[in-house]
């Protein structure tokens, strides 16, 4: 068997193989009668030396896979990103904020949604943070602590008591029917945690980078530099951006080629669909006293303006984020906890579907593997994929007609996505129906 760098990748030589080869060489040198048992001094010495060699082989394996974006991690991935011109995004401050309900009505639950923007009102530089989970408040439990994450990268200190207000637009959107109940915000301690961009998110952005120098790809690359943007697609059917397309110079109208028809300075409009995941809102939210939160749309437009050709105007639109859910019956082996298995299934589907890009179909086989490969699952029956209506704030029309309710595909049928549609596993557990049957 070949070890090291092979056509199939790097094949690791394990400790057992190294020890067996070492013992064979020792017997060849000292004779077959030499004592190499585990309790002998020479046997112990060989085990220690072979253990060092095994660690060296592991190190060589790590160095080999550090050369590739799909397998590199940490500092190695940073180097690959720097080579591609896409450095890892700076870390963001994170910490705990306490939300306190005042004057709540008995029996009513007040919900502060995930992604609610909180501000450091009254500070010299207003900073914006977003909640990372929904918060439910009642008159009996009026205070809850939630983790928040800064919308903008940076390691500037956040002292205690700095986060003390809700963005006016979010207050009007989410708290309009709260009065006479009130909501106060405060962080008891300073924010000391700095959350860096994780390897999976950074790797996905590097893989999505174009590997050519054409202008269309430059526009896409500019969009990918914006935090929370995971993919983008430029729609340029007439070639106004990319004049390298094959039909330029191929048409002759009265002695003038088609590529000469568009003169520098003549306006031309293209479109870029942007898919994003994160806490930053899509549209900019103006606020008093510098409390404006710049949305993903405007950040992408600013980056695209730096690379677009003269006379070409790129319209930034939000991609259609399509919630995907499932309906299935899973058969569990004896001794496994049903809710725990379902939680692992949801986590796996969130990760697998989260790796899809614009226009990628949700394959039935991929979802089936995600469910069937979970420990304790003996069988999966009547698995259906569901295409759900758009979530709040994300309405769009893709290649599939817009629907008010959930559309359920037949058993074995995949869900087709349009070129500007991004599949997202639905976080609402009520959209999926997973029944558990125990043998």
C-alpha positions in Angstrom: 0.0 0.0 0.0 1.3 3.4 -0.9 1.6 6.1 1.8 2.1 9.8 1.6 1.0 11.9 -1.5 -0.9 9.7 -3.9 -3.5 10.2 -6.6 -6.2 9.8 -4.0 -4.7 12.4 -1.7 -2.5 12.0 1.3 -2.6 8.5 2.8 -1.5 8.6 6.4 0.9 5.9 7.7 -0.5 4.9 11.1 1.4 4.0 14.3 0.7 0.3 13.8 2.3 0.3 10.3 5.3 2.3 11.5 5.8 0.0 14.5 5.5 -3.2 12.3 8.1 -1.8 9.8 10.4 -0.8 12.6 10.3 -4.2 14.2 10.9 -5.9 10.8 14.0 -3.8 10.3 15.2 -4.6 13.8 14.8 -8.3 13.3 16.6 -8.1 10.0 19.6 -6.4 11.8 19.7 -8.3 15.1 18.1 -11.6 14.1 14.7 -13.2 14.5 15.4 -14.2 18.1 15.5 -10.6 19.4 12.9 -9.8 22.1 10.6 -7.1 20.8 7.7 -7.8 23.1 5.8 -4.8 24.6 7.4 -5.4 28.0 11.0 -5.6 26.7 13.4 -2.6 26.9 14.0 -2.7 23.1 10.3 -3.0 22.4 9.5 0.0 24.6 12.2 2.0 22.9 10.8 1.2 19.5 7.3 2.2 20.6 8.6 5.6 21.8 10.5 6.3 18.5 7.5 5.1 16.4 5.1 7.3 18.3 7.3 10.3 17.3 7.3 9.2 13.7 3.5 8.9 13.8 3.2 12.4 15.0 5.5 13.5 12.2 3.3 11.8 9.7 0.2 13.6 11.1 2.1 16.9 10.7 2.9 16.1 7.1 -0.8 15.3 6.5 -1.8 18.6 7.9 0.7 20.5 5.8 -0.5 18.7 2.7 -4.2 19.5 3.2 -3.4 23.1 4.3 -2.6 23.8 0.6 -6.3 23.5 -0.4 -9.2 25.8 0.4 -11.6 23.0 1.0 -9.5 21.4 3.8 -7.3 24.3 5.1 -8.1 25.7 8.6 -6.9 28.6 10.7 -3.7 30.4 9.7 -3.4 28.2 6.6 -6.8 29.3 5.4 -5.8 32.9 6.1 -2.8 32.5 3.8 -4.9 31.1 1.0 -7.4 33.9 1.4 -4.7 36.5 1.2 -3.4 34.9 -2.0 -6.8 35.2 -3.5 -7.1 38.8 -2.4 -9.9 38.1 0.2 -8.6 38.5 3.8 -10.6 37.2 6.7 -13.0 39.7 8.1 -12.1 41.5 11.3 -13.7 40.2 14.5 -16.9 41.7 16.0 -17.6 42.5 19.6 -20.1 40.3 21.3 -21.6 40.3 24.8 -24.8 39.9 26.9 -27.6 42.4 27.1 -30.5 42.3 29.5 -34.0 43.1 28.1 -36.4 44.2 30.8 -40.2 44.4 30.4 -42.1 47.1 32.4 -45.8 47.2 32.9 -46.5 44.0 31.1 -50.1 42.7 30.9 -50.7 39.4 32.8 -51.0 36.4 30.5 -49.4 38.1 27.5 -46.0 37.1 26.0 -44.0 39.9 24.5 -41.5 38.8 21.8 -38.3 40.6 20.8 -37.3 38.9 17.5 -33.9 37.7 16.6 -31.9 40.4 14.7 -33.4 43.3 16.6 -30.9 46.2 16.3 -29.7 47.7 19.6 -27.7 50.9 19.9 -25.2 52.6 22.2 -27.4 55.7 22.4 -25.7 58.7 24.0 -22.2 57.5 23.4 -19.7 59.6 21.4 -19.8 57.1 18.5 -23.1 55.3 18.1 -22.6 51.5 17.5 -25.1 49.0 16.5 -25.6 45.4 17.8 -28.2 42.8 16.9 -29.7 40.1 19.1 -28.8 36.5 18.1 -31.9 34.8 19.4 -35.6 35.7 20.0 -36.5 36.8 23.5 -39.8 36.1 25.2 -40.9 38.3 28.1 -43.9 38.0 30.4 -45.1 39.8 33.5 -44.0 36.8 35.6 -40.5 36.7 33.9 -39.9 40.3 32.9 -36.1 40.1 32.4 -34.1 38.0 30.0 -30.5 38.1 28.9 -29.6 37.6 25.3 -26.3 37.5 23.4 -25.7 40.3 20.9 -23.2 40.7 18.1 -21.9 43.9 16.6 -23.0 44.6 13.0 -19.7 46.2 12.1 -16.3 44.6 12.7 -13.8 46.2 15.1 -12.4 45.7 18.5 -13.3 49.0 20.1 -14.2 48.6 23.8 -17.9 48.4 24.8 -18.1 49.5 28.5 -20.9 48.4 30.8 -24.2 50.3 30.3 -23.3 51.4 26.8 -25.9 49.4 24.9 -29.1 51.1 26.2 -31.5 51.7 23.3 -33.4 50.0 20.5 -33.2 51.4 16.9 -36.2 53.6 16.3 -37.2 51.6 13.2 -37.2 48.3 15.0 -39.0 49.9 17.9 -41.7 51.0 15.6 -41.8 47.6 13.8 -41.7 45.2 16.7 -42.9 47.2 19.7 -45.8 49.2 18.2 -48.5 47.3 20.1 -46.6 47.1 23.4 -47.8 50.2 25.1 -48.5 50.8 28.0 -45.8 48.1 28.4 -42.2 49.3 28.0 -38.9 47.7 27.2 -35.5 48.8 28.6 -32.1 47.6 27.4 -28.8 47.4 29.3 -25.5 45.5 29.5 -24.4 44.9 33.0 -20.8 44.2 32.1 -18.4 45.3 29.3 -18.1 43.3 26.1 -14.8 41.4 26.2 -15.5 38.8 23.6 -14.3 39.3 20.0 -15.9 36.9 17.5 -13.8 36.3 14.5 -15.2 35.0 11.1 -15.2 31.2 11.5 -13.4 28.9 9.1 -16.6 27.6 7.4 -17.9 31.1 6.5 -14.5 32.3 5.4 -13.9 29.2 3.3 -17.3 29.6 1.6 -16.4 33.1 0.6 -13.1 32.1 -0.8 -14.6 29.2 -2.8 -17.3 31.6 -4.2 -14.6 34.0 -5.5 -14.3 34.1 -9.3 -11.1 32.7 -10.8 -11.1 35.0 -13.8 -10.4 38.7 -14.4 -13.4 39.7 -16.5 -15.4 42.7 -15.3 -18.5 40.7 -14.4 -16.5 38.6 -12.0 -14.9 41.8 -10.6 -18.4 43.0 -9.7 -19.2 39.7 -8.0 -15.9 39.8 -6.1 -16.7 43.3 -4.9 -20.0 42.2 -3.5 -18.4 39.3 -1.7 -16.2 41.6 0.2 -19.2 42.9 2.2 -19.7 41.1 5.6 -22.7 38.7 5.6 -22.8 38.4 1.8 -22.3 34.7 0.9 -23.0 34.7 -2.9 -23.9 37.0 -5.7 -25.0 36.7 -9.3 -24.7 39.4 -12.0 -27.4 39.5 -14.7 -25.8 41.1 -17.8 -27.8 39.6 -20.8 -26.6 42.2 -23.3 -23.0 42.2 -22.4 -22.8 45.8 -21.3 -20.4 44.9 -18.5 -18.5 42.0 -20.0 -17.4 43.0 -23.5 -15.4 39.8 -23.8 -18.5 37.8 -24.6 -18.3 35.9 -27.9 -20.9 37.8 -29.8 -19.1 41.1 -29.5 -17.6 42.0 -32.8 -19.6 39.3 -34.5 -22.5 41.4 -35.8 -22.2 43.9 -38.6 -25.0 46.5 -39.1 -24.2 48.7 -42.0 -20.4 48.4 -41.6 -20.5 49.0 -37.8 -19.9 46.1 -35.4 -22.2 45.6 -32.4 -19.4 46.2 -29.9 -19.0 49.7 -31.3 -22.6 50.6 -30.7 -22.2 51.2 -27.0 -19.9 54.2 -26.6 -18.2 55.1 -23.4 -20.5 57.2 -21.2 -23.7 55.8 -22.6 -25.8 54.5 -19.7 -26.3 50.8 -19.4 -28.0 49.0 -16.6 -27.3 45.6 -15.2 -28.4 43.8 -12.0 -26.7 41.9 -9.2 -28.7 39.5 -7.0 -27.1 39.3 -3.5 -27.7 36.4 -1.1 -26.8 37.2 2.5 -27.1 35.5 5.9 -26.5 37.3 9.1 -27.8 39.9 11.5 -27.3 43.0 9.4 -30.6 44.3 7.8 -30.9 44.5 4.0 -32.0 48.1 3.9 -30.3 51.0 5.6 -32.1 52.2 8.8 -31.7 55.9 9.4 -31.7 57.1 13.0 -31.1 60.2 15.0 -27.7 61.3 16.2 -25.6 59.0 14.0 -27.7 55.9 14.8 -28.0 55.0 11.1 -27.4 51.3 10.4 -26.1 50.8 6.9 -27.8 47.9 5.2 -26.3 45.2 3.0 -27.8 46.8 -0.1 -25.9 50.1 0.3 -22.7 48.4 1.4 -22.7 46.2 -1.8 -23.5 49.3 -3.9 -20.6 51.1 -2.5 -18.2 48.3 -3.3 -19.6 47.8 -6.8 -19.2 51.5 -7.6 -15.5 51.1 -7.2 -15.2 48.5 -9.9 -18.0 49.1 -12.4 -17.2 50.5 -15.8 -18.0 54.1 -16.8 -21.6 54.4 -17.8 -22.7 51.0 -16.4 -25.1 51.2 -13.5 -25.6 48.1 -11.4 -28.9 47.7 -9.6 -28.5 45.7 -6.3 -31.4 43.4 -5.5 -31.9 40.9 -2.7 -31.9 37.3 -3.8 -35.0 35.3 -3.1 -34.4 33.4 0.1 -36.6 30.3 0.0 -37.3 28.5 3.3 -37.0 24.8 2.9 -38.7 22.3 5.3 -39.3 18.6 5.4 -42.0 16.1 6.2 -40.9 12.6 7.1 -41.3 9.6 9.4 -38.1 8.2 10.9 -37.7 4.8 12.6 -35.5 4.9 15.7 -33.5 2.0 17.2 -34.3 1.2 20.7 -32.6 3.3 23.4 -32.4 6.5 21.4 -34.1 9.7 22.4 -36.5 11.0 19.7 -36.2 14.8 20.4 -32.4 14.6 20.5 -32.3 12.8 17.2 -34.7 15.3 15.6 -32.5 18.2 16.9 -29.4 16.6 15.3 -31.4 16.2 12.0 -32.3 19.9 12.0 -28.8 20.9 12.8 -27.4 18.7 9.9 -30.0 20.0 7.4 -29.2 23.6 8.4 -25.5 23.0 7.7 -26.0 21.1 4.5 -28.6 23.4 2.9 -26.5 26.4 4.2 -23.7 25.3 1.9 -25.8 25.8 -1.2 -25.3 28.8 -3.4 -27.6 30.9 -5.7 -29.4 28.6 -8.1 -28.4 25.3 -6.4 -31.2 22.8 -6.3 -32.2 21.1 -3.0 -31.5 17.5 -3.9 -33.7 14.8 -2.4 -30.7 12.5 -2.0 -28.7 15.1 0.0 -31.6 15.5 2.4 -32.2 11.8 2.7 -28.5 11.2 3.6 -28.6 14.0 6.2 -31.5 12.3 7.9 -30.6 8.6 7.4 -26.9 9.1 8.6 -27.9 10.2 12.0 -27.0 7.7 14.8 -30.1 5.8 15.9 -32.0 6.2 12.6 -32.9 2.8 11.2 -35.1 3.9 8.4 -36.7 7.0 6.8 -40.2 6.8 5.4 -42.3 9.1 3.3 -39.8 11.9 3.0 -41.2 15.1 1.3 -39.4 18.4 0.7 -41.4 21.5 1.3 -41.0 24.9 -0.3 -42.3 27.5 2.2 -43.6 31.0 1.7 -41.0 33.8 2.1 -40.2 34.8 5.6 -41.0 38.3 7.0 -39.0 41.0 5.2 -37.9 38.7 2.4 -40.4 38.6 -0.4 -39.3 37.7 -4.0 -40.5 36.1 -7.1 -38.2 33.3 -8.5 -38.7 30.8 -11.2 -41.3 29.0 -9.1 -44.6 30.9 -9.0 -45.2 32.8 -5.8 -47.4 30.9 -3.3 -49.2 31.9 -0.2 -48.9 28.5 1.4 -46.4 25.7 1.6 -45.8 23.6 -1.6 -44.8 20.0 -0.9 -42.9 17.9 -3.4 -43.6 14.2 -4.0 -41.4 11.5 -2.5 -38.1 11.4 -4.4 -38.6 14.8 -6.0 -36.0 17.5 -5.5 -36.7 21.3 -5.3 -35.5 23.4 -8.2 -34.2 26.8 -7.4 -34.1 29.7 -9.9 -30.9 31.6 -10.7 -31.6 34.2 -8.1 -33.0 31.9 -5.4 -31.1 30.8 -2.3 -32.4 27.8 -0.3 -32.4 28.2 3.5 -33.5 25.6 5.9 -36.5 26.9 7.9 -35.7 27.8 11.5 -39.3 27.7 12.5 -39.8 24.1 13.8 -43.5 24.3 12.9 -42.8 24.3 9.2 -41.2 20.8 9.3 -43.1 17.7 10.4 -40.8 14.9 11.6 -42.6 11.9 13.2 -40.6 9.4 15.3 -41.4 5.7 15.4 -39.6 3.4 17.8 -38.9 -0.2 16.9 
